[in-house]
Amino acid sequence: MPDAPVRLHPRRADRRAAPVQGHELEQTDALLATTRAVRKRLDLDRDVPDDVLLECLQLAVQAPTGSNRQGWRWMVIRDPEKKRALAQFYRDAGGEYLAAAAETAAAGTQTGRVIDSANYLAQNLGRVPVLVIPMIIGRLPDATTNSAAGLMGSIMPAIWSFQLALRSRGLGSCLTTLHLGKEQEAADLLGIPSHMTQAGLLPVAYTTGTDFKPAKRDDVSKITYLDTYKNPIRPG
């Protein structure tokens, strides 16, 4: 007797999401293409309400996470003295790097503009309304790629989702990592326990204007390979 045809449960069938199309697709693509690392255009004088932050973080934790462990934690820093201390850690850990980069980056180039804005952020980090440190439960047991990818892969998608949610509400941010050179000092300042790993630091503020544009990027077909490294997916 032939097998009966497989039938989807009606509720499961209803869960099939239709692809994003038309205006919604344009909006989604625009959000993805114009969520920039914002430094100079952070509004240092406008308050960021907790409700807005929590709304964005609630969307962030919809991101995928390894084994669905949901080990993410978020530290929001508003205290002026703690912000100033974190800003000093940032400058102490990254000052030499930023100074060296500024000397070698040609003025007027995209790299030069990035370094200039990075130096601006370093000098004004303590003035940003809110600093957010994303954390993940656990520490790297070793220096293997597998360990690093497993731990960071459970927090980085949530960080990016957080940044997208901020952008859609007129706020900006940028993911920084320089303060991690002083991770223990930051942990002591904020009471972060030793089993937590800080994944970065994000300055968060409303932006001065929302007219951000896609960045200049190479044609992705030139850096996408098929089956073998350096074998272009689209020869030409």
C-alpha positions as CSV (number, residue, x, y, z in Angstrom):
1,M,0.0,0.0,0.0
2,P,1.6,3.3,-1.0
3,D,2.6,5.8,1.7
4,A,0.0,8.5,2.4
5,P,1.1,11.9,1.2
6,V,2.8,14.1,3.8
7,R,0.5,16.9,4.9
8,L,1.8,20.0,6.8
9,H,0.0,20.9,10.0
10,P,-2.2,23.8,9.2
11,R,-0.6,26.0,11.9
12,R,2.9,25.2,10.5
13,A,1.8,26.0,7.0
14,D,0.5,29.4,8.3
15,R,3.9,30.1,9.8
16,R,5.6,30.2,6.4
17,A,6.6,33.7,5.9
18,A,6.2,35.3,2.6
19,P,9.3,36.9,1.2
20,V,9.7,40.6,1.8
21,Q,8.8,42.5,-1.4
22,G,8.2,45.9,-2.8
23,H,8.5,48.9,-0.5
24,E,9.3,46.7,2.5
25,L,12.2,45.1,0.7
26,E,13.5,48.6,-0.2
27,Q,13.2,49.7,3.4
28,T,15.0,46.6,4.6
29,D,17.8,46.9,2.1
30,A,18.2,50.6,3.0
31,L,18.5,49.8,6.7
32,L,21.1,47.2,6.0
33,A,23.1,49.5,3.6
34,T,23.0,52.7,5.6
35,T,23.6,51.5,9.2
36,R,27.0,53.1,9.5
37,A,29.6,53.3,12.3
38,V,28.6,56.7,13.7
39,R,31.1,58.8,15.6
40,K,31.1,62.5,14.7
41,R,27.4,62.7,14.1
42,L,26.4,61.4,17.6
43,D,24.3,64.0,19.3
44,L,26.1,64.5,22.6
45,D,23.5,66.7,24.2
46,R,20.3,64.7,23.6
47,D,19.1,62.2,26.2
48,V,18.5,58.6,25.3
49,P,15.6,57.2,27.3
50,D,15.8,53.7,28.9
51,D,12.6,52.7,27.1
52,V,14.2,53.2,23.7
53,L,17.3,51.3,24.8
54,L,15.3,48.4,26.1
55,E,13.2,48.2,23.0
56,C,16.3,47.9,20.9
57,L,17.9,45.4,23.1
58,Q,14.7,43.3,23.1
59,L,15.0,43.1,19.4
60,A,18.7,42.4,19.6
61,V,18.1,39.2,21.7
62,Q,16.0,37.8,18.8
63,A,19.4,37.1,17.2
64,P,20.7,33.6,16.9
65,T,22.9,32.3,19.7
66,G,25.0,29.1,20.0
67,S,22.9,26.1,21.3
68,N,20.2,28.7,22.2
69,R,22.1,29.4,25.4
70,Q,21.2,33.1,25.3
71,G,24.3,33.9,27.4
72,W,24.2,37.6,26.4
73,R,24.2,40.3,29.0
74,W,24.2,44.1,28.5
75,M,25.8,46.8,30.6
76,V,24.4,50.3,30.2
77,I,26.6,53.1,31.5
78,R,25.2,56.5,32.2
79,D,27.2,57.6,35.3
80,P,29.4,60.5,34.2
81,E,32.4,59.4,36.3
82,K,32.3,55.9,35.0
83,K,31.9,57.1,31.4
84,R,35.0,59.3,31.9
85,A,36.9,56.4,33.4
86,L,36.0,54.1,30.5
87,A,36.9,56.8,28.0
88,Q,40.4,57.1,29.7
89,F,40.8,53.3,29.4
90,Y,39.9,53.5,25.8
91,R,42.5,56.2,25.2
92,D,45.1,54.5,27.3
93,A,44.6,51.2,25.4
94,G,44.3,52.6,21.9
95,G,46.1,55.9,21.9
96,E,49.3,54.7,20.3
97,Y,47.3,52.8,17.6
98,L,45.2,55.9,16.8
99,A,48.1,58.2,16.7
100,A,50.1,55.9,14.4
101,A,47.1,55.4,12.1
102,A,46.6,59.2,11.9
103,E,50.2,59.7,10.8
104,T,49.9,57.2,7.9
105,A,46.4,57.8,6.7
106,A,46.2,60.3,3.8
107,A,43.9,63.2,4.5
108,G,40.8,63.3,2.3
109,T,40.7,59.5,1.7
110,Q,38.1,57.2,3.1
111,T,40.7,55.7,5.5
112,G,41.8,59.2,6.6
113,R,38.2,60.2,7.3
114,V,37.7,57.0,9.4
115,I,40.8,57.6,11.4
116,D,39.9,61.3,12.0
117,S,36.4,60.3,13.2
118,A,37.9,57.6,15.4
119,N,40.2,60.1,17.1
120,Y,37.2,62.4,17.5
121,L,35.3,59.6,19.3
122,A,38.3,58.8,21.5
123,Q,38.4,62.4,22.7
124,N,34.6,62.7,23.2
125,L,33.7,59.2,24.4
126,G,33.0,60.3,27.9
127,R,30.4,62.8,26.6
128,V,28.3,60.3,24.8
129,P,24.9,60.0,26.5
130,V,25.0,56.2,26.9
131,L,27.7,53.6,26.6
132,V,26.7,50.0,26.2
133,I,29.0,47.0,26.8
134,P,27.7,43.7,25.4
135,M,28.9,40.7,27.3
136,I,28.7,36.9,27.0
137,I,28.8,34.3,29.7
138,G,32.1,32.4,29.5
139,R,35.8,32.9,28.8
140,L,37.9,31.6,25.9
141,P,39.4,28.3,27.1
142,D,42.2,28.6,24.5
143,A,43.3,30.5,21.5
144,T,41.7,28.2,18.9
145,T,39.6,29.6,16.1
146,N,36.8,27.2,17.1
147,S,36.7,28.6,20.6
148,A,36.7,32.2,19.5
149,A,34.1,31.6,16.9
150,G,31.8,29.8,19.2
151,L,32.0,32.4,22.0
152,M,31.9,35.5,19.9
153,G,29.4,34.0,17.4
154,S,26.9,34.0,20.2
155,I,27.0,37.7,20.9
156,M,28.1,39.4,17.6
157,P,24.8,38.8,15.8
158,A,22.9,40.4,18.7
159,I,25.2,43.4,18.6
160,W,24.5,44.0,15.0
161,S,20.8,43.6,15.5
162,F,21.0,46.2,18.3
163,Q,22.7,48.6,15.9
164,L,20.1,48.0,13.3
165,A,17.3,48.7,15.8
166,L,19.0,51.9,16.9
167,R,19.3,53.1,13.3
168,S,15.7,52.5,12.6
169,R,14.8,54.7,15.5
170,G,17.1,57.6,14.6
171,L,20.0,56.6,16.8
172,G,23.5,55.7,15.9
173,S,26.4,53.7,17.4
174,C,29.6,52.0,16.4
175,L,31.2,48.9,17.7
176,T,34.6,49.6,19.3
177,T,37.0,47.2,21.0
178,L,39.9,49.4,22.0
179,H,38.9,49.4,25.7
180,L,39.3,45.6,25.8
181,G,43.0,46.3,26.2
182,K,41.9,47.4,29.7
183,E,39.2,44.8,30.1
184,Q,40.1,43.9,33.7
185,E,40.1,47.5,34.7
186,A,36.7,48.0,33.1
187,A,35.4,44.9,34.9
188,D,36.7,46.2,38.2
189,L,35.0,49.6,37.6
190,L,31.7,48.1,36.7
191,G,31.6,45.0,38.9
192,I,31.7,42.6,36.0
193,P,32.5,39.1,37.3
194,S,35.4,37.0,36.0
195,H,33.2,34.5,34.1
196,M,31.9,37.2,31.8
197,T,33.6,38.3,28.6
198,Q,33.2,41.8,27.3
199,A,32.7,41.8,23.5
200,G,33.2,45.5,22.9
201,L,31.8,48.9,23.7
202,L,29.2,50.9,21.8
203,P,28.6,54.7,22.2
204,V,24.9,55.3,21.7
205,A,23.1,58.5,20.9
206,Y,20.6,60.1,18.6
207,T,22.2,61.2,15.4
208,T,22.5,64.7,13.9
209,G,20.4,63.9,10.8
210,T,19.5,60.5,9.5
211,D,20.7,60.9,5.9
212,F,23.3,58.2,6.0
213,K,24.4,56.7,2.7
214,P,25.8,53.3,1.6
215,A,29.6,53.2,2.0
216,K,31.9,52.6,-0.9
217,R,32.6,48.9,-1.2
218,D,34.3,46.7,-3.8
219,D,32.2,44.6,-6.1
220,V,31.5,41.5,-3.9
221,S,31.9,39.1,-6.8
222,K,35.7,40.0,-6.8
223,I,36.0,38.7,-3.2
224,T,33.6,35.7,-3.4
225,Y,35.1,32.4,-4.5
226,L,33.6,29.2,-5.8
227,D,34.8,25.9,-4.4
228,T,38.5,26.9,-4.3
229,Y,40.2,30.0,-2.8
230,K,40.7,32.7,-5.4
231,N,38.5,31.0,-7.9
232,P,36.0,33.8,-8.7
233,I,32.4,32.9,-8.5
234,R,31.8,35.2,-11.5
235,P,34.8,35.1,-13.9
236,G,35.3,38.3,-15.8
